[in-house]
Amino acid sequence: MASLMAMTALGRREPTTVTHGPLTISERMDVALASVAARKGRMADVAKAAQAAGVPLPGPATHQPGTPYSAFWVAPEMWFVEAPFASHELIADLLKADLGDGASITEQTDAWVAFDLAAPDVALILERLCNVDFRSVPNGYATRTVMEHLGVYLVKHGPGTARVYGPRSSAESLLHALETTAASVL
């Protein structure tokens, strides 16, 4: 029988952490991710079930932390929901049970790579990679943007911290863009 081992998006057994001066880039394997979309005419049902289950459904351009679920808005009546992978490996199944048939839920964990960025002024890097004015947006801001020709989601956790979700198939390219930009700025 084959013995399967989990691999990171970068093809390693352990998540990658890279440091460039004051910037730390950390690959996150410990986050489960699912998309939740209210079915036509069912938003009220989804909102009621989400509130009972403790699943936040934040408004446009917003990330809302929570325990165990956090979420960020991606489109009208659609969110990406995050949870700890250790306890929510089957996040889509758990959300389907909690939210019922009013929502369409899709597993997203293995479709995306997540990188956490931490630096005293992470805006120096981000302002060269995307069109988001990171300094002026509030904590909890979340948006879809482009970095190095890749569609990504950017979430501001604080003035010096951000999470970038990029396509798993382009994890190396995204990390290279982050590292190259950091090396040129810091």
KOLDOZA-913890 format. One record per atom (N, C-alpha, C, CB): x, y, z; residue in three letters. Coordinates in steps of 0.1 Angstrom, whole numbers, padded with zeros to 4 digits, always signed. Last residue first. Glycine has a CB too. Layout:
REM residues N
XYZALA;...
***
This chain:
REM residues 186
+0141+0465+0008LEU;+0146+0465+0021LEU;+0161+0464+0022LEU;+0140+0453+0029LEU;+0137+0464-0020VAL;+0132+0475-0012VAL;+0139+0476+0002VAL;+0117+0474-0010VAL;+0147+0442-0032SER;+0149+0454-0039SER;+0146+0466-0030SER;+0142+0455-0052SER;+0138+0421-0016ALA;+0152+0423-0017ALA;+0155+0437-0023ALA;+0158+0412-0025ALA;+0110+0423-0020ALA;+0116+0426-0007ALA;+0131+0429-0008ALA;+0114+0414+0003ALA;+0109+0415-0047THR;+0105+0429-0043THR;+0111+0432-0029THR;+0089+0430-0042THR;+0118+0389-0044THR;+0125+0398-0052THR;+0122+0413-0049THR;+0122+0395-0067THR;+0098+0378-0027GLU;+0112+0378-0023GLU;+0120+0389-0031GLU;+0119+0364-0024GLU;+0075+0381-0042LEU;+0075+0386-0029LEU;+0090+0388-0024LEU;+0068+0378-0019LEU;+0082+0366-0065ALA;+0078+0380-0066ALA;+0079+0387-0053ALA;+0064+0382-0072ALA;+0086+0340-0053HIS;+0097+0347-0060HIS;+0094+0362-0061HIS;+0099+0341-0074HIS;+0060+0335-0045LEU;+0070+0336-0035LEU;+0082+0344-0041LEU;+0074+0323-0030LEU;+0048+0333-0071LEU;+0043+0343-0061LEU;+0054+0346-0051LEU;+0030+0339-0055LEU;+0061+0311-0082SER;+0062+0324-0088SER;+0058+0335-0079SER;+0053+0324-0101SER;+0054+0291-0064GLU;+0068+0294-0066GLU;+0069+0308-0072GLU;+0076+0284-0074GLU;+0026+0290-0068ALA;+0032+0293-0055ALA;+0046+0298-0056ALA;+0031+0281-0046ALA;+0009+0284-0088SER;+0018+0295-0091SER;+0025+0299-0078SER;+0011+0307-0097SER;-0009+0265-0079SER;-0001+0262-0091SER;+0010+0272-0094SER;-0010+0259-0103SER;-0024+0280-0060ARG;-0014+0270-0056ARG;-0004+0266-0067ARG;-0021+0257-0051ARG;-0028+0314-0064PRO;-0031+0301-0069PRO;-0020+0291-0065PRO;-0032+0302-0085PRO;-0027+0330-0031GLY;-0025+0330-0046GLY;-0028+0316-0051GLY;-0011+0334-0049GLY;-0033+0352-0005TYR;-0038+0339-0011TYR;-0035+0340-0026TYR;-0052+0336-0008TYR;-0016+0368+0019VAL;-0018+0368+0005VAL;-0022+0354+0001VAL;-0005+0373-0003VAL;-0020+0388+0047ARG;-0020+0374+0042ARG;-0023+0376+0027ARG;-0031+0365+0049ARG;+0000+0410+0067ALA;-0009+0407+0057ALA;-0009+0393+0053ALA;-0007+0416+0044ALA;+0012+0435+0090THR;+0009+0421+0087THR;-0002+0419+0076THR;+0005+0413+0099THR;+0014+0460+0099GLY;+0026+0453+0095GLY;+0024+0439+0091GLY;+0037+0454+0105GLY;-0011+0468+0106PRO;-0003+0477+0098PRO;+0009+0470+0092PRO;+0001+0489+0106PRO;-0031+0438+0100GLY;-0026+0449+0108GLY;-0017+0457+0100GLY;-0019+0444+0121GLY;-0042+0422+0081HIS;-0045+0418+0095HIS;-0040+0430+0104HIS;-0037+0406+0098HIS;-0055+0424+0050LYS;-0047+0432+0059LYS;-0051+0428+0074LYS;-0049+0447+0057LYS;-0053+0403+0023VAL;-0061+0405+0036VAL;-0051+0413+0045VAL;-0066+0392+0042VAL;-0058+0397-0010LEU;-0049+0403+0000LEU;-0058+0407+0012LEU;-0042+0416-0006LEU;-0058+0372-0035TYR;-0066+0379-0024TYR;-0056+0384-0014TYR;-0076+0369-0018TYR;-0048+0374-0069VAL;-0046+0370-0055VAL;-0056+0377-0047VAL;-0032+0374-0051VAL;-0038+0365-0101GLY;-0049+0370-0093GLY;-0048+0364-0079GLY;-0062+0365-0099GLY;-0007+0375-0114LEU;-0014+0365-0107LEU;-0026+0371-0100LEU;-0005+0357-0097LEU;+0011+0394-0124HIS;+0001+0388-0133HIS;-0006+0376-0127HIS;+0009+0382-0145HIS;+0022+0404-0099GLU;+0030+0397-0109GLU;+0021+0389-0119GLU;+0040+0389-0102GLU;-0009+0405-0085MET;+0005+0406-0082MET;+0013+0398-0092MET;+0008+0401-0067MET;-0041+0419-0082VAL;-0031+0412-0091VAL;-0017+0415-0086VAL;-0033+0416-0106VAL;-0068+0413-0060THR;-0059+0422-0067THR;-0050+0413-0076THR;-0051+0431-0058THR;-0095+0414-0038ARG;-0089+0406-0049ARG;-0081+0417-0057ARG;-0099+0399-0058ARG;-0093+0422-0003THR;-0097+0425-0017THR;-0090+0415-0026THR;-0093+0439-0021THR;-0100+0434+0029ALA;-0097+0422+0021ALA;-0102+0425+0007ALA;-0104+0409+0026ALA;-0092+0448+0061TYR;-0095+0450+0047TYR;-0091+0438+0039TYR;-0088+0463+0041TYR;-0084+0446+0086GLY;-0095+0438+0083GLY;-0100+0441+0068GLY;-0107+0442+0092GLY;-0074+0480+0090ASN;-0072+0466+0094ASN;-0085+0458+0091ASN;-0068+0464+0109ASN;-0081+0501+0062PRO;-0082+0497+0076PRO;-0078+0483+0078PRO;-0096+0500+0081PRO;-0058+0517+0039VAL;-0069+0508+0041VAL;-0069+0504+0056VAL;-0069+0496+0032VAL;-0034+0531+0037SER;-0046+0538+0040SER;-0058+0529+0043SER;-0049+0547+0029SER;-0013+0513+0032ARG;-0012+0522+0043ARG;-0026+0528+0047ARG;-0002+0533+0041ARG;-0020+0501+0008PHE;-0021+0493+0020PHE;-0020+0502+0032PHE;-0009+0483+0020PHE;-0036+0506-0018ASP;-0029+0515-0009ASP;-0030+0510+0005ASP;-0036+0530-0010ASP;-0031+0482-0043VAL;-0038+0485-0031VAL;-0030+0495-0023VAL;-0041+0472-0023VAL;-0021+0472-0067ASN;-0026+0485-0067ASN;-0034+0489-0055ASN;-0035+0487-0079ASN;+0011+0455-0061CYS;-0003+0456-0064CYS;-0008+0470-0063CYS;-0011+0447-0055CYS;+0039+0458-0056LEU;+0033+0445-0062LEU;+0019+0446-0067LEU;+0035+0434-0052LEU;+0045+0480-0043ARG;+0053+0477-0056ARG;+0047+0465-0063ARG;+0067+0475-0053ARG;+0031+0479-0020GLU;+0028+0490-0030GLU;+0035+0489-0043GLU;+0032+0504-0023GLU;+0042+0457-0007LEU;+0029+0456-0013LEU;+0026+0467-0023LEU;+0018+0455-0003LEU;+0066+0468+0004ILE;+0066+0457-0005ILE;+0053+0456-0013ILE;+0068+0443+0002ILE;+0057+0488+0021LEU;+0068+0491+0011LEU;+0069+0480+0001LEU;+0081+0491+0019LEU;+0039+0477+0038ALA;+0033+0484+0026ALA;+0044+0487+0016ALA;+0027+0497+0031ALA;+0051+0466+0059VAL;+0049+0457+0048VAL;+0044+0464+0036VAL;+0039+0446+0052VAL;+0069+0477+0081ASP;+0062+0485+0071ASP;+0061+0476+0058ASP;+0070+0498+0067ASP;+0077+0457+0099PRO;+0073+0470+0104PRO;+0065+0478+0094PRO;+0085+0478+0109PRO;+0062+0426+0087ALA;+0074+0436+0087ALA;+0068+0449+0093ALA;+0079+0439+0072ALA;+0050+0397+0073ALA;+0052+0405+0085ALA;+0064+0413+0085ALA;+0052+0396+0098ALA;+0027+0378+0055LEU;+0038+0387+0055LEU;+0038+0395+0067LEU;+0037+0397+0042LEU;+0018+0345+0048ASP;+0017+0356+0057ASP;+0029+0365+0056ASP;+0015+0351+0072ASP;+0004+0329+0021PHE;+0016+0335+0026PHE;+0013+0346+0036PHE;+0026+0340+0015PHE;-0012+0301+0008ALA;-0013+0313+0017ALA;+0001+0317+0022ALA;-0023+0310+0029ALA;-0024+0289-0022VAL;-0013+0289-0013VAL;-0015+0302-0004VAL;+0001+0290-0020VAL;-0053+0270-0032TRP;-0046+0282-0029TRP;-0034+0280-0020TRP;-0056+0292-0022TRP;-0065+0246-0034ALA;-0064+0254-0046ALA;-0056+0266-0045ALA;-0079+0258-0050ALA;-0068+0232-0010ASP;-0057+0228-0019ASP;-0056+0236-0032ASP;-0058+0214-0022ASP;-0091+0246+0001THR;-0078+0245+0008THR;-0066+0242-0002THR;-0079+0235+0018THR;-0117+0247-0009GLN;-0107+0255-0015GLN;-0093+0254-0010GLN;-0111+0270-0014GLN;-0148+0232-0014GLU;-0135+0231-0007GLU;-0125+0239-0015GLU;-0130+0216-0007GLU;-0178+0250-0015THR;-0167+0243-0022THR;-0154+0243-0015THR;-0165+0250-0036THR;-0212+0253-0013ILE;-0199+0253-0005ILE;-0189+0245-0013ILE;-0201+0248+0009ILE;-0241+0271-0015SER;-0232+0262-0023SER;-0218+0264-0017SER;-0232+0266-0038SER;-0268+0272+0008ALA;-0255+0277+0004ALA;-0248+0266-0005ALA;-0246+0281+0016ALA;-0291+0260+0017GLY;-0292+0274+0012GLY;-0279+0280+0007GLY;-0297+0283+0024GLY;-0288+0236+0029ASP;-0289+0236+0014ASP;-0291+0250+0009ASP;-0300+0227+0009ASP;-0266+0242+0057GLY;-0277+0235+0050GLY;-0277+0238+0035GLY;-0290+0240+0056GLY;-0246+0251+0074LEU;-0254+0261+0066LEU;-0265+0255+0058LEU;-0244+0268+0057LEU;-0235+0228+0087ASP;-0240+0240+0095ASP;-0249+0249+0087ASP;-0228+0247+0100ASP;-0229+0210+0067ALA;-0238+0205+0078ALA;-0243+0217+0086ALA;-0230+0196+0087ALA;-0212+0226+0052LYS;-0225+0221+0046LYS;-0234+0217+0057LYS;-0222+0210+0036LYS;-0191+0229+0070LEU;-0200+0241+0066LEU;-0213+0237+0060LEU;-0192+0250+0057LEU;-0181+0203+0070LEU;-0186+0209+0083LEU;-0195+0221+0080LEU;-0174+0214+0091LEU;-0174+0200+0043ASP;-0184+0191+0049ASP;-0190+0197+0062ASP;-0178+0177+0052ASP;-0154+0220+0042ALA;-0166+0221+0033ALA;-0177+0212+0039ALA;-0162+0216+0019ALA;-0134+0211+0061ILE;-0142+0224+0063ILE;-0154+0224+0054ILE;-0133+0235+0060ILE;-0119+0189+0070LEU;-0130+0187+0061LEU;-0140+0199+0062LEU;-0138+0174+0064LEU;-0101+0200+0088GLU;-0096+0195+0076GLU;-0107+0193+0065GLU;-0089+0182+0078GLU;-0104+0214+0112HIS;-0114+0216+0102HIS;-0109+0211+0088HIS;-0118+0230+0101HIS;-0084+0211+0130SER;-0097+0207+0135SER;-0108+0208+0124SER;-0101+0217+0146SER;-0061+0218+0115ALA;-0061+0206+0124ALA;-0075+0202+0128ALA;-0052+0210+0136ALA;-0068+0241+0102PHE;-0068+0229+0094PHE;-0068+0217+0103PHE;-0055+0228+0085PHE;-0089+0266+0114PRO;-0077+0258+0116PRO;-0078+0245+0109PRO;-0075+0256+0132PRO;-0105+0283+0087ALA;-0106+0277+0100ALA;-0092+0270+0102ALA;-0118+0268+0101ALA;-0123+0306+0065GLU;-0110+0300+0070GLU;-0113+0294+0084GLU;-0099+0311+0071GLU;-0142+0312+0037VAL;-0142+0309+0051VAL;-0130+0302+0055VAL;-0155+0302+0055VAL;-0150+0336+0014PHE;-0140+0325+0017PHE;-0140+0324+0032PHE;-0126+0328+0011PHE;-0183+0343+0001TRP;-0172+0345+0011TRP;-0162+0333+0010TRP;-0177+0347+0025TRP;-0211+0360-0014MET;-0200+0350-0014MET;-0189+0353-0006MET;-0196+0347-0029MET;-0228+0381-0018GLU;-0233+0369-0012GLU;-0224+0357-0014GLU;-0247+0366-0018GLU;-0207+0396-0041PRO;-0220+0396-0035PRO;-0225+0383-0031PRO;-0230+0403-0044PRO;-0174+0383-0032ALA;-0183+0388-0042ALA;-0197+0389-0035ALA;-0184+0378-0054ALA;-0158+0380-0009VAL;-0152+0379-0023VAL;-0161+0384-0034VAL;-0147+0364-0025VAL;-0151+0386+0024TRP;-0160+0388+0013TRP;-0152+0387+0000TRP;-0167+0402+0015TRP;-0137+0362+0047PHE;-0136+0375+0040PHE;-0145+0374+0028PHE;-0122+0378+0036PHE;-0137+0348+0080ALA;-0141+0349+0067ALA;-0138+0362+0060ALA;-0157+0346+0066ALA;-0131+0323+0105SER;-0129+0337+0100SER;-0134+0337+0086SER;-0114+0341+0101SER;-0141+0300+0131TYR;-0142+0305+0117TYR;-0138+0320+0115TYR;-0155+0302+0111TYR;-0142+0293+0157PRO;-0130+0289+0149PRO;-0130+0294+0135PRO;-0129+0274+0148PRO;-0136+0327+0159THR;-0132+0314+0164THR;-0143+0304+0163THR;-0127+0315+0179THR;-0126+0353+0137GLY;-0135+0347+0146GLY;-0129+0334+0151GLY;-0149+0344+0140GLY;-0123+0383+0116PRO;-0118+0371+0124PRO;-0128+0366+0133PRO;-0105+0376+0132PRO;-0133+0393+0086GLN;-0138+0393+0100GLN;-0132+0380+0107GLN;-0153+0392+0100GLN;-0125+0415+0060HIS;-0122+0402+0067HIS;-0126+0403+0081HIS;-0106+0399+0066HIS;-0141+0433+0033THR;-0138+0431+0047THR;-0135+0416+0051THR;-0151+0435+0055THR;-0152+0440+0009ALA;-0138+0444+0012ALA;-0135+0442+0027ALA;-0136+0459+0008ALA;-0186+0439+0020PRO;-0176+0440+0010PRO;-0163+0445+0015PRO;-0182+0450+0000PRO;-0191+0422+0053GLY;-0195+0430+0041GLY;-0184+0431+0031GLY;-0200+0443+0046GLY;-0189+0388+0065PRO;-0186+0402+0065PRO;-0190+0409+0052PRO;-0171+0405+0067PRO;-0201+0365+0082LEU;-0203+0368+0068LEU;-0201+0383+0066LEU;-0218+0363+0063LEU;-0188+0340+0104PRO;-0190+0354+0100PRO;-0192+0355+0085PRO;-0178+0362+0105PRO;-0203+0314+0120VAL;-0196+0317+0107VAL;-0198+0331+0104VAL;-0200+0307+0096VAL;-0218+0304+0141GLY;-0206+0312+0144GLY;-0197+0314+0132GLY;-0198+0305+0155GLY;-0241+0291+0137ALA;-0229+0283+0136ALA;-0216+0290+0139ALA;-0228+0276+0123ALA;-0260+0312+0137ALA;-0261+0301+0147ALA;-0248+0292+0148ALA;-0273+0292+0143ALA;-0251+0326+0115GLN;-0250+0332+0128GLN;-0251+0321+0139GLN;-0262+0342+0130GLN;-0256+0308+0095ALA;-0242+0312+0097ALA;-0241+0318+0111ALA;-0238+0322+0087ALA;-0284+0307+0095ALA;-0276+0295+0098ALA;-0262+0298+0102ALA;-0277+0285+0086ALA;-0290+0333+0087LYS;-0295+0328+0100LYS;-0287+0316+0104LYS;-0310+0324+0099LYS;-0277+0335+0062ALA;-0273+0344+0073ALA;-0278+0339+0086ALA;-0279+0358+0071ALA;-0292+0315+0048VAL;-0277+0314+0050VAL;-0273+0322+0062VAL;-0269+0317+0037VAL;-0317+0327+0047ASP;-0315+0314+0054ASP;-0300+0311+0057ASP;-0320+0302+0044ASP;-0312+0350+0033ALA;-0317+0351+0047ALA;-0315+0338+0054ALA;-0332+0355+0047ALA;-0304+0340+0008MET;-0294+0347+0017MET;-0299+0348+0031MET;-0292+0361+0011MET;-0318+0327-0012ARG;-0316+0320+0001ARG;-0307+0328+0011ARG;-0311+0307-0002ARG;-0319+0337-0038GLY;-0331+0338-0029GLY;-0330+0332-0015GLY;-0343+0333-0036GLY;-0296+0314-0049LYS;-0305+0325-0053LYS;-0317+0325-0044LYS;-0310+0323-0068LYS;-0273+0306-0023ARG;-0281+0303-0035ARG;-0291+0313-0037ARG;-0287+0288-0034ARG;-0243+0321-0012ALA;-0258+0319-0009ALA;-0264+0316-0023ALA;-0264+0332-0003ALA;-0213+0304-0010ALA;-0221+0313-0018ALA;-0236+0310-0015ALA;-0218+0311-0033ALA;-0181+0299+0003VAL;-0196+0298+0006VAL;-0203+0308-0002VAL;-0198+0301+0022VAL;-0152+0281+0000SER;-0160+0292-0005SER;-0174+0289-0001SER;-0158+0293-0020SER;-0127+0273+0025ALA;-0138+0269+0017ALA;-0145+0282+0012ALA;-0148+0260+0025ALA;-0097+0262+0040LEU;-0104+0272+0033LEU;-0115+0266+0025LEU;-0094+0280+0024LEU;-0075+0259+0068ALA;-0085+0252+0059ALA;-0093+0264+0053ALA;-0094+0242+0067ALA;-0042+0264+0075VAL;-0055+0270+0073VAL;-0063+0262+0064VAL;-0053+0285+0068VAL;-0016+0255+0078ASP;-0025+0252+0089ASP;-0039+0259+0088ASP;-0018+0257+0102ASP;+0003+0263+0060MET;-0004+0250+0057MET;-0015+0247+0068MET;+0006+0239+0057MET;+0016+0291+0049ARG;+0007+0286+0059ARG;+0000+0274+0054ARG;-0004+0297+0062ARG;+0048+0305+0047GLU;+0038+0297+0040GLU;+0029+0291+0051GLU;+0045+0286+0031GLU;+0059+0337+0055SER;+0056+0324+0061SER;+0045+0317+0052SER;+0052+0325+0075SER;+0083+0361+0054ILE;+0072+0355+0046ILE;+0071+0341+0051ILE;+0076+0355+0030ILE;+0093+0389+0071THR;+0092+0375+0071THR;+0080+0371+0063THR;+0090+0370+0086THR;+0115+0417+0069LEU;+0103+0410+0063LEU;+0104+0395+0065LEU;+0101+0413+0049LEU;+0138+0430+0076PRO;+0127+0429+0086PRO;+0115+0422+0081PRO;+0124+0443+0090PRO;+0157+0409+0055GLY;+0157+0421+0064GLY;+0146+0420+0074GLY;+0156+0434+0056GLY;+0138+0384+0047HIS;+0146+0394+0040HIS;+0146+0407+0048HIS;+0140+0397+0025HIS;+0132+0351+0053THR;+0134+0364+0059THR;+0142+0372+0050THR;+0140+0362+0073THR;+0107+0325+0049VAL;+0119+0332+0043VAL;+0119+0346+0050VAL;+0117+0334+0028VAL;+0096+0293+0054THR;+0096+0306+0060THR;+0109+0313+0055THR;+0096+0306+0076THR;+0074+0267+0043THR;+0086+0275+0040THR;+0085+0289+0048THR;+0089+0278+0025THR;+0062+0238+0059PRO;+0060+0251+0053PRO;+0073+0259+0053PRO;+0050+0259+0061PRO;+0075+0205+0050GLU;+0073+0216+0060GLU;+0071+0229+0053GLU;+0084+0216+0070GLU;+0079+0192+0026ARG;+0071+0185+0037ARG;+0067+0195+0048ARG;+0079+0174+0043ARG;+0073+0209-0005ARG;+0081+0205+0006ARG;+0072+0198+0017ARG;+0089+0217+0013ARG;+0060+0223-0026GLY;+0066+0209-0028GLY;+0075+0204-0017GLY;+0073+0209-0041GLY;+0047+0245-0021LEU;+0060+0247-0026LEU;+0067+0234-0028LEU;+0068+0256-0018LEU;+0024+0237-0008ALA;+0023+0242-0022ALA;+0036+0244-0029ALA;+0015+0255-0022ALA;+0036+0207+0009THR;+0032+0221+0008THR;+0030+0225-0006THR;+0042+0230+0015THR;+0022+0175+0012MET;+0032+0184+0007MET;+0027+0198+0007MET;+0037+0179-0007MET;+0016+0145+0031ALA;+0012+0159+0027ALA;+0024+0167+0023ALA;+0004+0166+0039ALA;+0022+0113+0018MET;+0027+0124+0027MET;+0021+0137+0022MET;+0042+0124+0028MET;+0012+0079+0017LEU;+0011+0093+0012LEU;+0015+0103+0022LEU;-0003+0096+0007LEU;+0022+0049+0008SER;+0022+0058+0020SER;+0023+0072+0015SER;+0034+0054+0029SER;+0005+0022-0008ALA;+0012+0035-0008ALA;+0011+0043+0005ALA;+0007+0043-0020ALA;+0008-0012+0000MET;+0000+0000+0000MET;+0009+0012+0000MET;-0010+0000+0012MET;
***
